[in-house]
Amino acid sequence: MNKIGTYFSESYKELVEKVTWPTWSELQQSTVIVLVATLLITVVVGVMDFASHSLLNFLYSFFKH
């Protein structure tokens, strides 16, 4: 039981004293970066999906009866 208490005590001490939390502006900047990266990746995946769909439809058109 003593180990559990020590664990929580040390965890709390680490969160309060050792962790550096970002400032509000740093947090906003990081959020914008994540949103922009997400949008870019979404666009890239969408273009790849459209291209592969078009290519497969083109190839399948050769085998239609």
N, C-alpha and C positions, 0 to 999 in steps of 0.2 A: 504494500500500500504506500510505503514511503517513496518508492520509485515513481509512482504515478504523480504524487504531489510534487516531487522534484521536477518531473517532466513539465508539468503545467507551470510551475514557478519559473523555470528557465525559459520556457517558450514565451511567457508573458514578458519577461525581462528582455528577451531578444527583440520582440516586436516593439517594445517601447523605447529601448535604448540603442539597439544596434541597426535596426532597419532604417534606411533613408527613404522616406516617402516622397513621391514627386510633388512638385508644386502644381497649383491649378493650371498655370500656363503650360507646363511640361505635359500634364495630363491631356489637355486640349490638343496640343501639337501631336502627341502620340495617337490620339483618337483620329485626328484628320489623316495621318499617315496610314493608319489601318484601313480607314474607309476608302481612301484613294486606291490603295493596293487591292482591296477587295473588289472595287469596281473594275480596275484594270484586268484582274484575273478573270472576272465574270465575262468581260468583253472578249478576252482571248479564248476562253472556253466556248463561248457562244459562236465565235467565228469558226473555230475548229469543228464544232458540231455541225454548223451550216455547211462547211466545206466538205466534210465527210459524207453528210447526207446527200449533197448534190453529186458528189463523185460516185457514190454507190447507186443512186438512181440512174446516172448515166451508164454505168456498167451493167446494171440490171436491164436497161432498155435493149441491150443487144440480145438478151436471152428470152425476150417476150415472144409469145407465139402469135 
